[in-house]
Amino acid sequence: MAQFSKEELSFVEELPNDLKCPVCLNILTDPHLVSCCGHNFCGSCIERVKASNGSCPMCKEEEYQSFVDKKCLRIINGLEVYCSNKEKGCQWKGELKNMSTHLNKEKREGECQYEEAKCRYEKCQERKQRRYLKDHEDKECPQRLFQCQYCGEEGTFLSITKDHYEECRQYPVTCPNKCSSTNMPRGSLTAHINECPLEPVDCVFSWAGCNDKPLRKDVHVHTADTKHMTLLAVACGQLKKENEEMKKENEEMKKEIRENNDKIKKEMRQIRYAIPDYPLLPIKIARKNEPVHFYTGVGEHGVHMSAIVKGGNKKFTTEDVFLLLAFHEGKFEKYEPKIPKIIADDGFAKIPLMEDVKAPYKYLPHDILKNISDCDDNTDLEEGVIKIKVGTFSRGPNPAGIRFQRVTIKISFEL
């Protein structure tokens, strides 16, 4: 027998006292018989008493045993009772053992149509009598499945009617100006407003200061109002004043442009004047040539130099070769030019000549290198002339490791 509370049970005939538990005073549940006095108790009630070392509640015997009373259980299960939902209208009555099946508590399906069960939709959780449950789920539940009848979007009844209808482009709306147009889809409302005769619009003379907003259907009547002549006169005066100011600004801009053009032309003439007379690096110098004048660059890198290749330390089959360099006054002194890293390349190896040499330099005469004959390691040169050995070259048969006699050196720089 499923356990029911005292309030849930309503017996067709009055319940005999010997079927009530002396401890809880309710109908016996899982009835047990005690060995001391033969009284019946609920199984849970007598076990609780024994667990606390209590004596028999009826005869006070301290030593006793308890057993399941199946005969008493059969009697109780056979008692005739009314459905616990009798007050709600259920007419069922039957043996107590069958009431659990009749009620089928907490289940959607069951014989008793007056028993409450939860709605099938999890977010709802509302409880309804079984006889009303289907109507609730199909027609009343806010969480039931629902489709927008205007655009076909699916969702719950709550989401569609509360949120979706507020933005559905097919939802029927009326003109906010309450014109004669009938309902229209929300998506067409903007286009309608742009044509609605009752929509307030800006006056065509708003640029002249008219702040009125006549209805679209009244624009022509409003435009004909003579007050606009006064506004136009004031606006034309203002436009004339602004035009004079713009002319003045235009003349000032023309003057500024002419001055900038003259300044640019002057700078261009200075640039043309500053173009060096000699080539810029890189250059090539062949032996037995005249000194070669060049600039290492322009502006802050524009140092005027000259170079020549000379031989010396002549032996039976070889001869040392030197590169002589000199500084000269040039066009870029005002920039205090700095020489970048200069290297010489004879086709066999790259030889560093100088790096990051800063002004002031010792300026030498323009033809200082022209008057120098062949030199060797011991040749005294005028102060300021730079002598750098660039290699040893063959004068006859070419032994291993000796370069050919034809000498061409490329001078370049690395920034």
Secondary structure, DSSP 8 states (H G I E B T S, - for coil): -----TTT-EESS---GGGB-TTT-SB-SSEEEETTT--EEEHHHHHHHHHTT---TTT--SS--EEE-HHHHHHHHT-EEE-TTGGGT---EEEGGGHHHHH-TT-S--S-TTSEEE-SSTTT--EEEHHHHHHIIIII-TTSEEE-TTT--EEEHHIIIIIGGGT-TTSEE--TT--S---EEGGGHHHHHTT-TTSB---TTGGGT-----BGGGHHHHHT-THHHHHHHHHHHHHHHHHHHHHHHHHHHHHHHHHHHHHHHHHHHHHHHHS-SS-BS-EEEETT---EEEES-SGGG--EEEEEEEEES--SSEEEEEEEEEEE--S-GGG--B--EEEEE-SS-EEEEE-S-BS---B--TTTTTT-----TT----TT-EEEEEEEEESSS--TT-B-S--EEEEEEE-
